[in-house]
Amino acid sequence: MLALVVILTLSLLPTLLSLLLLRRNQQHWQVQLQHIRTHAQGAIARREADYEWRASSLGEPSCRFNARSPYLRCAVNPSGPCEHCPHYQPR
């Protein structure tokens, strides 16, 4: 009877250890993924803020045809003005 318990315990031990290690690694990678997402969201927010600053110099930042250039207002109507432009299309 004791031999049967020892054999059963030894046969289940690798499976239990494997499950324990898999769970620990999964938790570790979930934390790493959360850090990556947090940093990516911060980078995207900084990029959008930088774009808004640059786009506000000339042209309408919400227009699809904004040239995103300090020299040109628009890819369709470079000289402007943006007010009441017939080519305006929101992004």
PDB file of N, CA, C and O in Angstrom:
ATOM      1  N   MET A   1       0.816  -1.188   0.000  1.00  0.00           N
ATOM      2  CA  MET A   1       0.000   0.000   0.000  1.00  0.00           C
ATOM      3  C   MET A   1       0.869   1.264   0.000  1.00  0.00           C
ATOM      4  O   MET A   1       0.591   2.207  -0.741  1.00  0.00           O
ATOM      5  N   LEU A   2       1.908   1.283   0.821  1.00  0.00           N
ATOM      6  CA  LEU A   2       2.818   2.425   0.879  1.00  0.00           C
ATOM      7  C   LEU A   2       3.535   2.614  -0.451  1.00  0.00           C
ATOM      8  O   LEU A   2       3.740   3.741  -0.901  1.00  0.00           O
ATOM      9  N   ALA A   3       3.909   1.518  -1.070  1.00  0.00           N
ATOM     10  CA  ALA A   3       4.582   1.584  -2.367  1.00  0.00           C
ATOM     11  C   ALA A   3       3.665   2.214  -3.409  1.00  0.00           C
ATOM     12  O   ALA A   3       4.122   2.995  -4.244  1.00  0.00           O
ATOM     13  N   LEU A   4       2.398   1.887  -3.370  1.00  0.00           N
ATOM     14  CA  LEU A   4       1.428   2.457  -4.308  1.00  0.00           C
ATOM     15  C   LEU A   4       1.301   3.967  -4.123  1.00  0.00           C
ATOM     16  O   LEU A   4       1.218   4.696  -5.111  1.00  0.00           O
ATOM     17  N   VAL A   5       1.285   4.449  -2.894  1.00  0.00           N
ATOM     18  CA  VAL A   5       1.208   5.887  -2.613  1.00  0.00           C
ATOM     19  C   VAL A   5       2.464   6.584  -3.096  1.00  0.00           C
ATOM     20  O   VAL A   5       2.380   7.672  -3.664  1.00  0.00           O
ATOM     21  N   VAL A   6       3.632   5.981  -2.883  1.00  0.00           N
ATOM     22  CA  VAL A   6       4.900   6.573  -3.326  1.00  0.00           C
ATOM     23  C   VAL A   6       4.940   6.642  -4.843  1.00  0.00           C
ATOM     24  O   VAL A   6       5.341   7.663  -5.402  1.00  0.00           O
ATOM     25  N   ILE A   7       4.534   5.579  -5.517  1.00  0.00           N
ATOM     26  CA  ILE A   7       4.529   5.556  -6.975  1.00  0.00           C
ATOM     27  C   ILE A   7       3.556   6.602  -7.526  1.00  0.00           C
ATOM     28  O   ILE A   7       3.888   7.322  -8.468  1.00  0.00           O
ATOM     29  N   LEU A   8       2.386   6.685  -6.956  1.00  0.00           N
ATOM     30  CA  LEU A   8       1.391   7.667  -7.386  1.00  0.00           C
ATOM     31  C   LEU A   8       1.905   9.089  -7.176  1.00  0.00           C
ATOM     32  O   LEU A   8       1.733   9.942  -8.047  1.00  0.00           O
ATOM     33  N   THR A   9       2.527   9.352  -6.040  1.00  0.00           N
ATOM     34  CA  THR A   9       3.077  10.676  -5.745  1.00  0.00           C
ATOM     35  C   THR A   9       4.192  11.029  -6.717  1.00  0.00           C
ATOM     36  O   THR A   9       4.232  12.144  -7.239  1.00  0.00           O
ATOM     37  N   LEU A  10       5.098  10.091  -6.964  1.00  0.00           N
ATOM     38  CA  LEU A  10       6.211  10.349  -7.883  1.00  0.00           C
ATOM     39  C   LEU A  10       5.732  10.517  -9.324  1.00  0.00           C
ATOM     40  O   LEU A  10       6.350  11.249 -10.097  1.00  0.00           O
ATOM     41  N   SER A  11       4.654   9.857  -9.687  1.00  0.00           N
ATOM     42  CA  SER A  11       4.152  10.006 -11.053  1.00  0.00           C
ATOM     43  C   SER A  11       3.436  11.343 -11.254  1.00  0.00           C
ATOM     44  O   SER A  11       3.448  11.881 -12.361  1.00  0.00           O
ATOM     45  N   LEU A  12       2.823  11.879 -10.221  1.00  0.00           N
ATOM     46  CA  LEU A  12       2.114  13.159 -10.342  1.00  0.00           C
ATOM     47  C   LEU A  12       3.007  14.366 -10.094  1.00  0.00           C
ATOM     48  O   LEU A  12       2.647  15.478 -10.480  1.00  0.00           O
ATOM     49  N   LEU A  13       4.130  14.185  -9.478  1.00  0.00           N
ATOM     50  CA  LEU A  13       5.023  15.291  -9.127  1.00  0.00           C
ATOM     51  C   LEU A  13       5.498  16.096 -10.336  1.00  0.00           C
ATOM     52  O   LEU A  13       5.428  17.324 -10.284  1.00  0.00           O
ATOM     53  N   PRO A  14       5.983  15.472 -11.440  1.00  0.00           N
ATOM     54  CA  PRO A  14       6.408  16.281 -12.594  1.00  0.00           C
ATOM     55  C   PRO A  14       5.272  17.118 -13.195  1.00  0.00           C
ATOM     56  O   PRO A  14       5.489  18.255 -13.615  1.00  0.00           O
ATOM     57  N   THR A  15       4.077  16.557 -13.231  1.00  0.00           N
ATOM     58  CA  THR A  15       2.937  17.297 -13.769  1.00  0.00           C
ATOM     59  C   THR A  15       2.612  18.506 -12.905  1.00  0.00           C
ATOM     60  O   THR A  15       2.367  19.594 -13.428  1.00  0.00           O
ATOM     61  N   LEU A  16       2.606  18.331 -11.617  1.00  0.00           N
ATOM     62  CA  LEU A  16       2.315  19.438 -10.707  1.00  0.00           C
ATOM     63  C   LEU A  16       3.385  20.521 -10.786  1.00  0.00           C
ATOM     64  O   LEU A  16       3.076  21.713 -10.784  1.00  0.00           O
ATOM     65  N   LEU A  17       4.647  20.098 -10.855  1.00  0.00           N
ATOM     66  CA  LEU A  17       5.726  21.087 -10.988  1.00  0.00           C
ATOM     67  C   LEU A  17       5.624  21.838 -12.315  1.00  0.00           C
ATOM     68  O   LEU A  17       5.840  23.049 -12.369  1.00  0.00           O
ATOM     69  N   SER A  18       5.299  21.120 -13.367  1.00  0.00           N
ATOM     70  CA  SER A  18       5.152  21.758 -14.672  1.00  0.00           C
ATOM     71  C   SER A  18       4.024  22.793 -14.653  1.00  0.00           C
ATOM     72  O   SER A  18       4.193  23.904 -15.156  1.00  0.00           O
ATOM     73  N   LEU A  19       2.903  22.441 -14.090  1.00  0.00           N
ATOM     74  CA  LEU A  19       1.784  23.386 -13.997  1.00  0.00           C
ATOM     75  C   LEU A  19       2.143  24.609 -13.157  1.00  0.00           C
ATOM     76  O   LEU A  19       1.758  25.732 -13.483  1.00  0.00           O
ATOM     77  N   LEU A  20       2.874  24.384 -12.089  1.00  0.00           N
ATOM     78  CA  LEU A  20       3.303  25.491 -11.233  1.00  0.00           C
ATOM     79  C   LEU A  20       4.225  26.443 -11.993  1.00  0.00           C
ATOM     80  O   LEU A  20       4.070  27.661 -11.909  1.00  0.00           O
ATOM     81  N   LEU A  21       5.185  25.885 -12.737  1.00  0.00           N
ATOM     82  CA  LEU A  21       6.110  26.725 -13.506  1.00  0.00           C
ATOM     83  C   LEU A  21       5.390  27.451 -14.638  1.00  0.00           C
ATOM     84  O   LEU A  21       5.670  28.619 -14.906  1.00  0.00           O
ATOM     85  N   LEU A  22       4.474  26.770 -15.292  1.00  0.00           N
ATOM     86  CA  LEU A  22       3.713  27.428 -16.363  1.00  0.00           C
ATOM     87  C   LEU A  22       2.910  28.606 -15.826  1.00  0.00           C
ATOM     88  O   LEU A  22       2.873  29.668 -16.448  1.00  0.00           O
ATOM     89  N   ARG A  23       2.283  28.430 -14.700  1.00  0.00           N
ATOM     90  CA  ARG A  23       1.486  29.517 -14.097  1.00  0.00           C
ATOM     91  C   ARG A  23       2.380  30.692 -13.708  1.00  0.00           C
ATOM     92  O   ARG A  23       2.026  31.851 -13.926  1.00  0.00           O
ATOM     93  N   ARG A  24       3.539  30.383 -13.132  1.00  0.00           N
ATOM     94  CA  ARG A  24       4.454  31.450 -12.734  1.00  0.00           C
ATOM     95  C   ARG A  24       4.960  32.229 -13.949  1.00  0.00           C
ATOM     96  O   ARG A  24       5.028  33.457 -13.920  1.00  0.00           O
ATOM     97  N   ASN A  25       5.314  31.504 -15.020  1.00  0.00           N
ATOM     98  CA  ASN A  25       5.777  32.178 -16.237  1.00  0.00           C
ATOM     99  C   ASN A  25       4.669  32.996 -16.879  1.00  0.00           C
ATOM    100  O   ASN A  25       4.921  34.082 -17.400  1.00  0.00           O
ATOM    101  N   GLN A  26       3.456  32.489 -16.846  1.00  0.00           N
ATOM    102  CA  GLN A  26       2.339  33.227 -17.418  1.00  0.00           C
ATOM    103  C   GLN A  26       2.113  34.542 -16.662  1.00  0.00           C
ATOM    104  O   GLN A  26       1.876  35.583 -17.276  1.00  0.00           O
ATOM    105  N   GLN A  27       2.187  34.489 -15.353  1.00  0.00           N
ATOM    106  CA  GLN A  27       2.032  35.718 -14.564  1.00  0.00           C
ATOM    107  C   GLN A  27       3.164  36.699 -14.867  1.00  0.00           C
ATOM    108  O   GLN A  27       2.932  37.903 -14.978  1.00  0.00           O
ATOM    109  N   HIS A  28       4.387  36.183 -15.000  1.00  0.00           N
ATOM    110  CA  HIS A  28       5.532  37.045 -15.311  1.00  0.00           C
ATOM    111  C   HIS A  28       5.326  37.744 -16.653  1.00  0.00           C
ATOM    112  O   HIS A  28       5.555  38.948 -16.762  1.00  0.00           O
ATOM    113  N   TRP A  29       4.894  36.997 -17.679  1.00  0.00           N
ATOM    114  CA  TRP A  29       4.719  37.588 -18.996  1.00  0.00           C
ATOM    115  C   TRP A  29       3.517  38.525 -19.045  1.00  0.00           C
ATOM    116  O   TRP A  29       3.510  39.473 -19.831  1.00  0.00           O
ATOM    117  N   GLN A  30       2.513  38.282 -18.228  1.00  0.00           N
ATOM    118  CA  GLN A  30       1.392  39.215 -18.156  1.00  0.00           C
ATOM    119  C   GLN A  30       1.842  40.567 -17.606  1.00  0.00           C
ATOM    120  O   GLN A  30       1.420  41.618 -18.087  1.00  0.00           O
ATOM    121  N   VAL A  31       2.700  40.523 -16.595  1.00  0.00           N
ATOM    122  CA  VAL A  31       3.244  41.768 -16.027  1.00  0.00           C
ATOM    123  C   VAL A  31       4.101  42.484 -17.068  1.00  0.00           C
ATOM    124  O   VAL A  31       4.007  43.701 -17.221  1.00  0.00           O
ATOM    125  N   GLN A  32       4.941  41.726 -17.787  1.00  0.00           N
ATOM    126  CA  GLN A  32       5.784  42.331 -18.818  1.00  0.00           C
ATOM    127  C   GLN A  32       4.933  42.959 -19.920  1.00  0.00           C
ATOM    128  O   GLN A  32       5.220  44.064 -20.380  1.00  0.00           O
ATOM    129  N   LEU A  33       3.894  42.255 -20.339  1.00  0.00           N
ATOM    130  CA  LEU A  33       3.009  42.781 -21.378  1.00  0.00           C
ATOM    131  C   LEU A  33       2.301  44.051 -20.912  1.00  0.00           C
ATOM    132  O   LEU A  33       2.116  44.977 -21.702  1.00  0.00           O
ATOM    133  N   GLN A  34       1.912  44.104 -19.666  1.00  0.00           N
ATOM    134  CA  GLN A  34       1.269  45.304 -19.128  1.00  0.00           C
ATOM    135  C   GLN A  34       2.237  46.489 -19.131  1.00  0.00           C
ATOM    136  O   GLN A  34       1.839  47.612 -19.439  1.00  0.00           O
ATOM    137  N   HIS A  35       3.502  46.244 -18.791  1.00  0.00           N
ATOM    138  CA  HIS A  35       4.512  47.308 -18.846  1.00  0.00           C
ATOM    139  C   HIS A  35       4.684  47.809 -20.278  1.00  0.00           C
ATOM    140  O   HIS A  35       4.771  49.014 -20.512  1.00  0.00           O
ATOM    141  N   ILE A  36       4.731  46.892 -21.225  1.00  0.00           N
ATOM    142  CA  ILE A  36       4.892  47.280 -22.627  1.00  0.00           C
ATOM    143  C   ILE A  36       3.704  48.110 -23.088  1.00  0.00           C
ATOM    144  O   ILE A  36       3.877  49.126 -23.761  1.00  0.00           O
ATOM    145  N   ARG A  37       2.490  47.678 -22.727  1.00  0.00           N
ATOM    146  CA  ARG A  37       1.295  48.435 -23.117  1.00  0.00           C
ATOM    147  C   ARG A  37       1.313  49.833 -22.517  1.00  0.00           C
ATOM    148  O   ARG A  37       0.970  50.803 -23.193  1.00  0.00           O
ATOM    149  N   THR A  38       1.706  49.942 -21.262  1.00  0.00           N
ATOM    150  CA  THR A  38       1.746  51.239 -20.590  1.00  0.00           C
ATOM    151  C   THR A  38       2.737  52.175 -21.284  1.00  0.00           C
ATOM    152  O   THR A  38       2.433  53.342 -21.529  1.00  0.00           O
ATOM    153  N   HIS A  39       3.921  51.652 -21.596  1.00  0.00           N
ATOM    154  CA  HIS A  39       4.927  52.484 -22.262  1.00  0.00           C
ATOM    155  C   HIS A  39       4.496  52.848 -23.680  1.00  0.00           C
ATOM    156  O   HIS A  39       4.757  53.961 -24.136  1.00  0.00           O
ATOM    157  N   ALA A  40       3.839  51.924 -24.382  1.00  0.00           N
ATOM    158  CA  ALA A  40       3.371  52.216 -25.736  1.00  0.00           C
ATOM    159  C   ALA A  40       2.297  53.298 -25.718  1.00  0.00           C
ATOM    160  O   ALA A  40       2.292  54.181 -26.577  1.00  0.00           O
ATOM    161  N   GLN A  41       1.388  53.238 -24.747  1.00  0.00           N
ATOM    162  CA  GLN A  41       0.348  54.261 -24.657  1.00  0.00           C
ATOM    163  C   GLN A  41       0.952  55.629 -24.365  1.00  0.00           C
ATOM    164  O   GLN A  41       0.493  56.641 -24.893  1.00  0.00           O
ATOM    165  N   GLY A  42       1.986  55.657 -23.520  1.00  0.00           N
ATOM    166  CA  GLY A  42       2.668  56.919 -23.238  1.00  0.00           C
ATOM    167  C   GLY A  42       3.349  57.471 -24.471  1.00  0.00           C
ATOM    168  O   GLY A  42       3.322  58.676 -24.719  1.00  0.00           O
ATOM    169  N   ALA A  43       3.967  56.581 -25.252  1.00  0.00           N
ATOM    170  CA  ALA A  43       4.642  57.019 -26.485  1.00  0.00           C
ATOM    171  C   ALA A  43       3.632  57.545 -27.496  1.00  0.00           C
ATOM    172  O   ALA A  43       3.888  58.544 -28.169  1.00  0.00           O
ATOM    173  N   ILE A  44       2.493  56.882 -27.603  1.00  0.00           N
ATOM    174  CA  ILE A  44       1.458  57.336 -28.529  1.00  0.00           C
ATOM    175  C   ILE A  44       0.922  58.695 -28.102  1.00  0.00           C
ATOM    176  O   ILE A  44       0.700  59.569 -28.941  1.00  0.00           O
ATOM    177  N   ALA A  45       0.715  58.876 -26.808  1.00  0.00           N
ATOM    178  CA  ALA A  45       0.220  60.175 -26.319  1.00  0.00           C
ATOM    179  C   ALA A  45       1.231  61.275 -26.591  1.00  0.00           C
ATOM    180  O   ALA A  45       0.854  62.383 -26.975  1.00  0.00           O
ATOM    181  N   ARG A  46       2.526  60.980 -26.393  1.00  0.00           N
ATOM    182  CA  ARG A  46       3.551  61.990 -26.682  1.00  0.00           C
ATOM    183  C   ARG A  46       3.591  62.310 -28.166  1.00  0.00           C
ATOM    184  O   ARG A  46       3.739  63.471 -28.547  1.00  0.00           O
ATOM    185  N   ARG A  47       3.459  61.286 -29.012  1.00  0.00           N
ATOM    186  CA  ARG A  47       3.483  61.500 -30.454  1.00  0.00           C
ATOM    187  C   ARG A  47       2.288  62.345 -30.888  1.00  0.00           C
ATOM    188  O   ARG A  47       2.428  63.240 -31.722  1.00  0.00           O
ATOM    189  N   GLU A  48       1.104  62.060 -30.322  1.00  0.00           N
ATOM    190  CA  GLU A  48      -0.078  62.850 -30.674  1.00  0.00           C
ATOM    191  C   GLU A  48       0.064  64.289 -30.213  1.00  0.00           C
ATOM    192  O   GLU A  48      -0.326  65.209 -30.932  1.00  0.00           O
ATOM    193  N   ALA A  49       0.613  64.498 -29.035  1.00  0.00           N
ATOM    194  CA  ALA A  49       0.819  65.863 -28.542  1.00  0.00           C
ATOM    195  C   ALA A  49       1.815  66.599 -29.429  1.00  0.00           C
ATOM    196  O   ALA A  49       1.627  67.777 -29.732  1.00  0.00           O
ATOM    197  N   ASP A  50       2.874  65.910 -29.845  1.00  0.00           N
ATOM    198  CA  ASP A  50       3.864  66.514 -30.730  1.00  0.00           C
ATOM    199  C   ASP A  50       3.242  66.841 -32.076  1.00  0.00           C
ATOM    200  O   ASP A  50       3.513  67.899 -32.644  1.00  0.00           O
ATOM    201  N   TYR A  51       2.411  65.943 -32.595  1.00  0.00           N
ATOM    202  CA  TYR A  51       1.748  66.190 -33.861  1.00  0.00           C
ATOM    203  C   TYR A  51       0.825  67.392 -33.760  1.00  0.00           C
ATOM    204  O   TYR A  51       0.814  68.243 -34.650  1.00  0.00           O
ATOM    205  N   GLU A  52       0.046  67.470 -32.681  1.00  0.00           N
ATOM    206  CA  GLU A  52      -0.861  68.598 -32.517  1.00  0.00           C
ATOM    207  C   GLU A  52      -0.093  69.912 -32.465  1.00  0.00           C
ATOM    208  O   GLU A  52      -0.548  70.921 -33.005  1.00  0.00           O
ATOM    209  N   TRP A  53       1.072  69.905 -31.815  1.00  0.00           N
ATOM    210  CA  TRP A  53       1.874  71.126 -31.743  1.00  0.00           C
ATOM    211  C   TRP A  53       2.373  71.515 -33.128  1.00  0.00           C
ATOM    212  O   TRP A  53       2.301  72.683 -33.512  1.00  0.00           O
ATOM    213  N   ARG A  54       2.887  70.525 -33.890  1.00  0.00           N
ATOM    214  CA  ARG A  54       3.403  70.822 -35.219  1.00  0.00           C
ATOM    215  C   ARG A  54       2.298  71.166 -36.193  1.00  0.00           C
ATOM    216  O   ARG A  54       2.463  72.066 -37.018  1.00  0.00           O
ATOM    217  N   ALA A  55       1.174  70.471 -36.118  1.00  0.00           N
ATOM    218  CA  ALA A  55       0.090  70.685 -37.071  1.00  0.00           C
ATOM    219  C   ALA A  55      -0.607  72.010 -36.850  1.00  0.00           C
ATOM    220  O   ALA A  55      -1.227  72.542 -37.771  1.00  0.00           O
ATOM    221  N   SER A  56      -0.521  72.547 -35.661  1.00  0.00           N
ATOM    222  CA  SER A  56      -1.220  73.795 -35.393  1.00  0.00           C
ATOM    223  C   SER A  56      -0.513  75.000 -35.992  1.00  0.00           C
ATOM    224  O   SER A  56      -1.084  76.090 -36.017  1.00  0.00           O
ATOM    225  N   SER A  57       0.709  74.834 -36.472  1.00  0.00           N
ATOM    226  CA  SER A  57       1.419  75.982 -37.023  1.00  0.00           C
ATOM    227  C   SER A  57       0.778  76.479 -38.319  1.00  0.00           C
ATOM    228  O   SER A  57       0.654  77.688 -38.514  1.00  0.00           O
ATOM    229  N   LEU A  58       0.371  75.571 -39.206  1.00  0.00           N
ATOM    230  CA  LEU A  58      -0.294  75.955 -40.447  1.00  0.00           C
ATOM    231  C   LEU A  58      -1.404  74.969 -40.753  1.00  0.00           C
ATOM    232  O   LEU A  58      -1.270  73.779 -40.468  1.00  0.00           O
ATOM    233  N   GLY A  59      -2.466  75.430 -41.309  1.00  0.00           N
ATOM    234  CA  GLY A  59      -3.538  74.545 -41.746  1.00  0.00           C
ATOM    235  C   GLY A  59      -4.435  74.075 -40.614  1.00  0.00           C
ATOM    236  O   GLY A  59      -4.229  74.397 -39.444  1.00  0.00           O
ATOM    237  N   GLU A  60      -5.428  73.311 -41.003  1.00  0.00           N
ATOM    238  CA  GLU A  60      -6.408  72.753 -40.068  1.00  0.00           C
ATOM    239  C   GLU A  60      -5.963  71.344 -39.683  1.00  0.00           C
ATOM    240  O   GLU A  60      -5.923  70.462 -40.541  1.00  0.00           O
ATOM    241  N   PRO A  61      -5.623  71.111 -38.396  1.00  0.00           N
ATOM    242  CA  PRO A  61      -5.104  69.794 -38.002  1.00  0.00           C
ATOM    243  C   PRO A  61      -6.096  68.655 -38.181  1.00  0.00           C
ATOM    244  O   PRO A  61      -5.679  67.504 -38.309  1.00  0.00           O
ATOM    245  N   SER A  62      -7.394  68.937 -38.195  1.00  0.00           N
ATOM    246  CA  SER A  62      -8.370  67.865 -38.326  1.00  0.00           C
ATOM    247  C   SER A  62      -8.676  67.507 -39.780  1.00  0.00           C
ATOM    248  O   SER A  62      -9.446  66.581 -40.035  1.00  0.00           O
ATOM    249  N   CYS A  63      -8.089  68.222 -40.728  1.00  0.00           N
ATOM    250  CA  CYS A  63      -8.360  67.970 -42.140  1.00  0.00           C
ATOM    251  C   CYS A  63      -7.534  66.793 -42.650  1.00  0.00           C
ATOM    252  O   CYS A  63      -6.364  66.637 -42.301  1.00  0.00           O
ATOM    253  N   ARG A  64      -8.160  65.979 -43.473  1.00  0.00           N
ATOM    254  CA  ARG A  64      -7.468  64.818 -44.045  1.00  0.00           C
ATOM    255  C   ARG A  64      -6.327  65.246 -44.966  1.00  0.00           C
ATOM    256  O   ARG A  64      -5.332  64.529 -45.079  1.00  0.00           O
ATOM    257  N   PHE A  65      -6.447  66.379 -45.614  1.00  0.00           N
ATOM    258  CA  PHE A  65      -5.449  66.838 -46.570  1.00  0.00           C
ATOM    259  C   PHE A  65      -4.407  67.779 -45.968  1.00  0.00           C
ATOM    260  O   PHE A  65      -3.651  68.411 -46.706  1.00  0.00           O
ATOM    261  N   ASN A  66      -4.356  67.880 -44.642  1.00  0.00           N
ATOM    262  CA  ASN A  66      -3.347  68.719 -44.003  1.00  0.00           C
ATOM    263  C   ASN A  66      -1.967  68.218 -44.409  1.00  0.00           C
ATOM    264  O   ASN A  66      -1.689  67.022 -44.318  1.00  0.00           O
ATOM    265  N   ALA A  67      -1.102  69.125 -44.856  1.00  0.00           N
ATOM    266  CA  ALA A  67       0.220  68.742 -45.343  1.00  0.00           C
ATOM    267  C   ALA A  67       1.178  68.400 -44.207  1.00  0.00           C
ATOM    268  O   ALA A  67       2.243  67.836 -44.460  1.00  0.00           O
ATOM    269  N   ARG A  68       0.829  68.724 -42.963  1.00  0.00           N
ATOM    270  CA  ARG A  68       1.689  68.475 -41.797  1.00  0.00           C
ATOM    271  C   ARG A  68       3.087  69.071 -42.010  1.00  0.00           C
ATOM    272  O   ARG A  68       4.111  68.454 -41.715  1.00  0.00           O
ATOM    273  N   SER A  69       3.076  70.263 -42.523  1.00  0.00           N
ATOM    274  CA  SER A  69       4.322  70.946 -42.838  1.00  0.00           C
ATOM    275  C   SER A  69       4.240  72.380 -42.345  1.00  0.00           C
ATOM    276  O   SER A  69       3.171  72.989 -42.380  1.00  0.00           O
ATOM    277  N   PRO A  70       5.365  72.925 -41.883  1.00  0.00           N
ATOM    278  CA  PRO A  70       5.341  74.338 -41.499  1.00  0.00           C
ATOM    279  C   PRO A  70       5.334  75.275 -42.709  1.00  0.00           C
ATOM    280  O   PRO A  70       5.197  76.488 -42.551  1.00  0.00           O
ATOM    281  N   TYR A  71       5.481  74.714 -43.927  1.00  0.00           N
ATOM    282  CA  TYR A  71       5.560  75.543 -45.126  1.00  0.00           C
ATOM    283  C   TYR A  71       4.292  75.499 -45.975  1.00  0.00           C
ATOM    284  O   TYR A  71       3.985  76.461 -46.679  1.00  0.00           O
ATOM    285  N   LEU A  72       3.552  74.387 -45.913  1.00  0.00           N
ATOM    286  CA  LEU A  72       2.334  74.230 -46.701  1.00  0.00           C
ATOM    287  C   LEU A  72       1.156  73.998 -45.778  1.00  0.00           C
ATOM    288  O   LEU A  72       1.266  73.275 -44.787  1.00  0.00           O
ATOM    289  N   ARG A  73       0.035  74.609 -46.101  1.00  0.00           N
ATOM    290  CA  ARG A  73      -1.175  74.378 -45.312  1.00  0.00           C
ATOM    291  C   ARG A  73      -1.797  73.033 -45.652  1.00  0.00           C
ATOM    292  O   ARG A  73      -2.164  72.264 -44.763  1.00  0.00           O
ATOM    293  N   CYS A  74      -1.911  72.758 -46.931  1.00  0.00           N
ATOM    294  CA  CYS A  74      -2.761  71.674 -47.389  1.00  0.00           C
ATOM    295  C   CYS A  74      -2.147  71.058 -48.640  1.00  0.00           C
ATOM    296  O   CYS A  74      -1.512  71.755 -49.432  1.00  0.00           O
ATOM    297  N   ALA A  75      -2.336  69.756 -48.816  1.00  0.00           N
ATOM    298  CA  ALA A  75      -1.826  69.092 -50.013  1.00  0.00           C
ATOM    299  C   ALA A  75      -2.658  69.450 -51.243  1.00  0.00           C
ATOM    300  O   ALA A  75      -2.140  69.433 -52.360  1.00  0.00           O
ATOM    301  N   VAL A  76      -3.938  69.774 -51.055  1.00  0.00           N
ATOM    302  CA  VAL A  76      -4.817  70.110 -52.172  1.00  0.00           C
ATOM    303  C   VAL A  76      -4.827  71.604 -52.448  1.00  0.00           C
ATOM    304  O   VAL A  76      -4.824  72.031 -53.603  1.00  0.00           O
ATOM    305  N   ASN A  77      -4.839  72.396 -51.383  1.00  0.00           N
ATOM    306  CA  ASN A  77      -4.934  73.848 -51.502  1.00  0.00           C
ATOM    307  C   ASN A  77      -3.765  74.459 -50.713  1.00  0.00           C
ATOM    308  O   ASN A  77      -3.987  74.972 -49.617  1.00  0.00           O
ATOM    309  N   PRO A  78      -2.531  74.422 -51.234  1.00  0.00           N
ATOM    310  CA  PRO A  78      -1.348  74.812 -50.463  1.00  0.00           C
ATOM    311  C   PRO A  78      -1.347  76.251 -49.970  1.00  0.00           C
ATOM    312  O   PRO A  78      -0.784  76.535 -48.912  1.00  0.00           O
ATOM    313  N   SER A  79      -1.944  77.137 -50.687  1.00  0.00           N
ATOM    314  CA  SER A  79      -1.883  78.540 -50.285  1.00  0.00           C
ATOM    315  C   SER A  79      -2.951  78.896 -49.267  1.00  0.00           C
ATOM    316  O   SER A  79      -2.864  79.945 -48.627  1.00  0.00           O
ATOM    317  N   GLY A  80      -3.972  78.035 -49.099  1.00  0.00           N
ATOM    318  CA  GLY A  80      -5.009  78.301 -48.111  1.00  0.00           C
ATOM    319  C   GLY A  80      -6.105  79.147 -48.695  1.00  0.00           C
ATOM    320  O   GLY A  80      -6.165  79.259 -49.919  1.00  0.00           O
ATOM    321  N   PRO A  81      -6.947  79.730 -47.947  1.00  0.00           N
ATOM    322  CA  PRO A  81      -7.135  79.577 -46.511  1.00  0.00           C
ATOM    323  C   PRO A  81      -7.956  78.319 -46.198  1.00  0.00           C
ATOM    324  O   PRO A  81      -8.594  77.752 -47.085  1.00  0.00           O
ATOM    325  N   CYS A  82      -7.934  77.897 -44.953  1.00  0.00           N
ATOM    326  CA  CYS A  82      -8.661  76.701 -44.532  1.00  0.00           C
ATOM    327  C   CYS A  82     -10.138  76.972 -44.252  1.00  0.00           C
ATOM    328  O   CYS A  82     -10.969  76.071 -44.358  1.00  0.00           O
ATOM    329  N   GLU A  83     -10.458  78.200 -43.898  1.00  0.00           N
ATOM    330  CA  GLU A  83     -11.842  78.531 -43.591  1.00  0.00           C
ATOM    331  C   GLU A  83     -12.704  78.345 -44.840  1.00  0.00           C
ATOM    332  O   GLU A  83     -12.412  78.916 -45.890  1.00  0.00           O
ATOM    333  N   HIS A  84     -13.751  77.556 -44.723  1.00  0.00           N
ATOM    334  CA  HIS A  84     -14.715  77.304 -45.788  1.00  0.00           C
ATOM    335  C   HIS A  84     -14.057  76.701 -47.032  1.00  0.00           C
ATOM    336  O   HIS A  84     -14.479  76.996 -48.150  1.00  0.00           O
ATOM    337  N   CYS A  85     -13.057  75.884 -46.863  1.00  0.00           N
ATOM    338  CA  CYS A  85     -12.364  75.235 -47.966  1.00  0.00           C
ATOM    339  C   CYS A  85     -13.265  74.163 -48.573  1.00  0.00           C
ATOM    340  O   CYS A  85     -13.837  73.371 -47.824  1.00  0.00           O
ATOM    341  N   PRO A  86     -13.417  74.101 -49.886  1.00  0.00           N
ATOM    342  CA  PRO A  86     -14.282  73.092 -50.496  1.00  0.00           C
ATOM    343  C   PRO A  86     -13.683  71.683 -50.426  1.00  0.00           C
ATOM    344  O   PRO A  86     -14.398  70.703 -50.634  1.00  0.00           O
ATOM    345  N   HIS A  87     -12.400  71.571 -50.140  1.00  0.00           N
ATOM    346  CA  HIS A  87     -11.732  70.262 -50.108  1.00  0.00           C
ATOM    347  C   HIS A  87     -11.624  69.674 -48.703  1.00  0.00           C
ATOM    348  O   HIS A  87     -11.063  68.592 -48.528  1.00  0.00           O
ATOM    349  N   TYR A  88     -12.151  70.368 -47.712  1.00  0.00           N
ATOM    350  CA  TYR A  88     -12.015  69.902 -46.321  1.00  0.00           C
ATOM    351  C   TYR A  88     -12.693  68.550 -46.138  1.00  0.00           C
ATOM    352  O   TYR A  88     -13.850  68.364 -46.515  1.00  0.00           O
ATOM    353  N   GLN A  89     -11.945  67.600 -45.547  1.00  0.00           N
ATOM    354  CA  GLN A  89     -12.491  66.289 -45.192  1.00  0.00           C
ATOM    355  C   GLN A  89     -11.939  65.931 -43.821  1.00  0.00           C
ATOM    356  O   GLN A  89     -10.721  65.896 -43.642  1.00  0.00           O
ATOM    357  N   PRO A  90     -12.804  65.663 -42.849  1.00  0.00           N
ATOM    358  CA  PRO A  90     -12.302  65.296 -41.520  1.00  0.00           C
ATOM    359  C   PRO A  90     -11.626  63.927 -41.548  1.00  0.00           C
ATOM    360  O   PRO A  90     -11.982  63.060 -42.346  1.00  0.00           O
ATOM    361  N   ARG A  91     -10.642  63.748 -40.660  1.00  0.00           N
ATOM    362  CA  ARG A  91      -9.939  62.461 -40.577  1.00  0.00           C
ATOM    363  C   ARG A  91     -10.757  61.452 -39.864  1.00  0.00           C
ATOM    364  O   ARG A  91     -10.325  60.311 -39.700  1.00  0.00           O
TER     365      ARG A  91
END
